[in-house]
Amino acid sequence: MAVFPIRTFPDPVLRMPARAVAVVDDEVRRLIDDMIETMYAAPGVGLAAPQIGVGLRVVVFDAGEGAQALVNPVLEDSNGSWVYEEGCLSVPEHYWGIKRASFARASGLDRQGRAVVFAGEELLGRVLQHEIDHIEGVLLLSRLPRRTRREALRELREEALQAQGPR
């Protein structure tokens, strides 16, 4: 297994919808294992394949019940409303109050290629929505109210310029 670098904003791969996995084989299972190791090393509670530069519809997460994987996930249902300070490994060290459904249910395939459904409220529901957003090419920045998004983007640009140092 390997730990991969996590792509961060504004990497364009984070804005690209991922491709469906044709068959869950040993290569996909190896990707899942590497993603789980990368997620824990970050540390995080979820990771989508595009976040490590792989354009496939694969997500992993651990919302307190151990590591899980979903291949070709589809958000089946969501309802309620919950604002929570949400962060993202691809926008490190930043957190915003993001409004999402408080419950979500997603279906897909497990690491063996069998149909599986995950459903939960609060953290699990949020993680499912967040990671499925990633494979659709949507970052949590897109979930911010317009004014907050403008402020966040300005702050991220300033940080990027400071990281480059003097010219």
WOWONOR-V472959 format. One line per field, one symbol per residue. phi: phi as a letter, one per 40 degrees, with the letter a starting at -180 (. if undefined). psi: psi as a letter, one per 40 degrees, with the letter a starting at -180 (. if undefined). Layout:
phi=???
psi=???
This chain:
phi=.bcbcccbdbdcccbcccccccacbcccccddccccccdccdcabaabddcbgbcbcbbbaachbgcbbbbfcbccaaagaacacbbaccbcgbbbcbcbccbabbbibcccgccabbaabfdcdccdccccddccgbccdcccddcccdccccccccccccccgcb
psi=iihiihhihfhddeehiiiihdhhadddddddddddddddddiieihiddeeehfighiiihfeeihiihhfihhdiiiahhhihhahdegifhhihhhiieiihiiaiaeeeihihhiiibddddddddddddeefhiddeeiidddddddddddddddddddai.
